[in-house]
Amino acid sequence: MTRGGGTQMDTGLPAHVRRFPFPFPHGQYMYSVNVEPAGRFTPTAAGGWGGRIVDVDGGYSRDLTARRSILAADPSRAAEDPQMRPSVWGTLNYVLSELAGSYPGSMRYQRSGSRCRWVNELAGTNLSFTYGDESTLPGGALRFLSSQMQEDFALLDHRGGALWLDAGVVTFASNWSLRFDVGLPFSEIHAPVPRLADMGIIERAEKFLIGLQPGEPYRRTNWSVSVDRRLDISTETYPVWGPDRAGIAEDPALPDRLHLRVEVQHLVKVPSTGVLLFLIRTYLLSLRDLALVPQWRTRFGEVLRGLPEDLVEYKGLSRIREPAAAWLLAEDI
């Protein structure tokens, strides 16, 4: 067993179901800060998740191929304020160390001063580079880091008593855009989310994040619903994925096409720089596969039925909620 791997129940379910981070401990859902210490394996009715901060699974090659394609078509999905260059390198060092520690059978990282060597057999990477020298990594440190992990990531700088999104690579956004948000403060980025400001959640969350200490990573989950196995449902690509949401309610293939989309978000104060690393790993599970776990099928149906109207609207579920809940709660599945 590798570091942080935990153990999984052998239920006979497919691996992607056993490892899925089902996000609903109760039959009702409300926005909250929703954070807990990271690195803990969390058992579920199907298996479990969460033993590692940077997670590699059977979709590794597929997801990295998708990211390369998205970045080639739209380079603005990667953004970096020049002042963040040292923080990007500190983040690269942290993530490669995490990957090597969690997957020693396929990944190895060595650093001696500025001399570094990185081997990733899963990605076919074997190279030496000079720490801090952009010319020694393909595409520079920011783009290279995005080519080695399935997670999207953003870097938030602390200045003037607030957090600012100043760098990142986000190719699998859920109805938002790094291009629009980069350079904005944390409070402004989250202002459109219903109830957060009124409940004081944005202010409390920012204070919590500013107070994070190196070596004490935290995590939270967020969820939405998407059509087909489409990771990229960013604002930029709405003309591509938006029409599918409009017609899915009447589609007999709804249980196979509609997916519960869960983000596991890790919050890490990078030790060498103090920058806040926001890792976003997206998991998708079709309603058909979700229904293989009876407890999940009933729970998600209850959550959809009980969701407040403002959250239904914000998550784009107005046309989807009732047909999805009806299928999940039907007795003859």
SULTALIN-V179252 format. One record per pair of residues at least 6 apart in sequence whose ideal C-beta (glycine too) atoms are under 6 Angstrom apart, sorted by the first residue. I is the first residue (numbers start at 1). J is the second residue. If there is no record, write none. Layout:
# SULTALIN-V179252
((I,J) (I,J))
This chain:
# SULTALIN-V179252
((2,102) (3,101) (3,102) (4,39) (4,51) (4,52) (4,102) (5,51) (6,41) (6,48) (6,51) (8,18) (8,47) (8,48) (9,47) (13,46) (13,292) (17,46) (17,289) (17,292) (18,46) (18,47) (19,49) (20,283) (20,285) (21,49) (21,262) (21,264) (21,283) (22,44) (22,296) (23,221) (23,223) (23,262) (24,299) (24,303) (27,299) (27,302) (28,306) (29,303) (31,195) (33,201) (33,205) (34,220) (35,218) (35,220) (37,218) (38,53) (38,217) (38,218) (38,219) (38,266) (40,50) (41,48) (41,50) (41,51) (42,48) (42,49) (42,50) (45,293) (45,295) (46,293) (52,102) (53,98) (53,217) (53,266) (54,98) (54,99) (54,149) (55,281) (56,103) (60,122) (63,150) (67,171) (70,77) (70,171) (70,232) (71,77) (76,179) (77,170) (77,171) (78,142) (78,143) (78,169) (79,178) (79,182) (80,142) (80,167) (81,166) (81,167) (84,155) (84,166) (84,167) (87,155) (87,273) (87,275) (88,141) (88,142) (88,167) (89,132) (89,141) (90,270) (90,272) (90,273) (91,270) (91,277) (92,141) (92,145) (94,270) (96,109) (96,118) (97,109) (99,107) (100,107) (100,108) (100,109) (106,121) (106,122) (107,120) (108,119) (109,118) (110,117) (114,130) (114,131) (116,129) (116,131) (117,128) (119,126) (120,148) (129,136) (129,137) (130,136) (134,140) (137,144) (138,144) (146,169) (151,279) (151,281) (152,170) (152,172) (152,280) (153,168) (153,279) (154,165) (154,168) (154,278) (155,167) (155,168) (155,275) (156,163) (156,165) (156,276) (157,164) (157,166) (158,210) (162,185) (163,186) (163,206) (164,185) (165,181) (165,182) (165,184) (168,178) (170,178) (172,231) (172,232) (172,282) (173,234) (174,224) (174,233) (175,233) (177,234) (177,235) (177,236) (181,189) (186,206) (187,202) (190,196) (190,202) (194,310) (194,311) (194,314) (196,202) (209,276) (212,269) (214,269) (214,271) (217,266) (217,268) (218,267) (219,266) (220,265) (221,262) (221,264) (222,263) (223,262) (224,261) (224,315) (225,320) (226,233) (226,259) (226,261) (227,244) (227,245) (227,248) (227,257) (228,257) (229,284) (230,241) (231,282) (233,241) (248,254) (249,319) (249,323) (255,287) (255,288) (255,327) (256,286) (256,288) (258,287) (258,324) (259,284) (259,286) (260,285) (260,290) (261,284) (262,283) (263,280) (263,282) (264,281) (265,280) (266,279) (268,277) (270,277) (290,296) (291,297) (291,333) (297,328) (300,328) (301,325) (301,328) (301,329) (304,321) (304,324) (304,325) (305,325) (312,318) (312,321))
